[in-house]
Amino acid sequence: MNPITEKQSRKWPLLFLFCAAVLVMLIGVVCCLKWGQAPVTWRTLFEAVTYRGSDKTHLYIQTLRLPRAIMACLVGMQLALAGMLTQMTTKNPLASPHIFGINAGAALAVVIGLVALPQLGNFGLIGFAFGGAALSALLIWSLAGAGRQQYVRLALAGITIHFLMSSLTEGFIIMNQHATDSMIFWLVGSLNQAGWSDVRIIAPFFIGGMALFSLMIPAFKLLLLDDDIAAGLGQRVSVVRAISIALVLALAGSAVALCGPIGFVCLLVPHIARALVGPNLHILGPFTALLGGILLVYADFLSRFIAFPFESPVGIVTAALGAPYFIYLARKQGGAK
């Protein structure tokens, strides 16, 4: 089979996968809008999403369930793409902003910000989250140093910083219980309080992040090569890596600031997407984002029924799904020759 014919034969399965992913996401959004603590009829749901009704149930869907479902899509997409970039940048298939301590650094900074400045708005929280995530990233890279063993040391430094930041966060909460009792759900990862204001805040980060990733795809391909080979081709690998890290901080930091450190989405989704569509970044990037949105939408839907009629943090579901898969990946990588 010649290359043109082979490319055309692969085009239709990929198109089917993308269409199926979009359909599955839409079904998940409808499920999030339809089912929950309050019963909703199909007619009421249609009237609510088309803004043809304004009674209590319509407003409940429009102001609570709809922005929460949209927020789940956006945050899931951002976390999945951040995880894929982290794995590419560190050349470690077990890497993610959560495991490498970036999310933990952002969470610590947000907790400190909320205790020190109780009236801090969402934009201020995002600023604190960026600062904490950037500090974690700086500590990790400084501890890893340079040389051939850099990527091994990155993994060790990332896990160390993760536990350090997490323990500091827990200690800060214990010493300030009066100010942090309401943050327990947030620290596990929760979409319970998501509203239209959160959607408006995170939308620029989502749009800007996706646009920058699309523009940088040719350069990001260098991260898949050995550093010596890329440098031999005359490419500025350090600049590309710095842009990749900055994009991870923007995507993961804004998500953590608004919804808490939701775990394992960053780790789980890129592997599934890579197994389905291959390593081509032009296809892998958008598909990874789609799968991230799907995972978080359905995880948020399931979290409503764990302790029904009470809400549970979505992080419980993602951890339940991600922890066994992480063990599987670790054993698989450990057994690879």
Buried (B, 14 or more C-beta within 10 A) or exposed (E): EEEEEEEEEBEEEBEEBBEEBEEBBEEBBBBBBBBBEEEBEEEBBEBBBEEEBEEEBBEBBBEBBBBBBBBBBBBBBBBBBBBBBBBBBBBBBBBBBBBBBBBBBBBBBBBBBBBEEEEBEBEBBBBBBBBBBBBBBEBBBEBBEEEEEBBEBBBEBBBBBBEBBBEBBEEBBEEBEEBBEEBEBBBBBBBBBBEBEBBEBBEEBBEBBBEBBEEBEEBBBBBEBEBEEBBEEEBEBEEBBEBBBBBBBBBBBBBBBBBBBBBBBBBBBBBBBBEBBEEBBEBBBBBBBBBBBBBBBBBBBBBBEBEEEEBBBBBBBBBEBBBEBBEEBEEEEEEEE
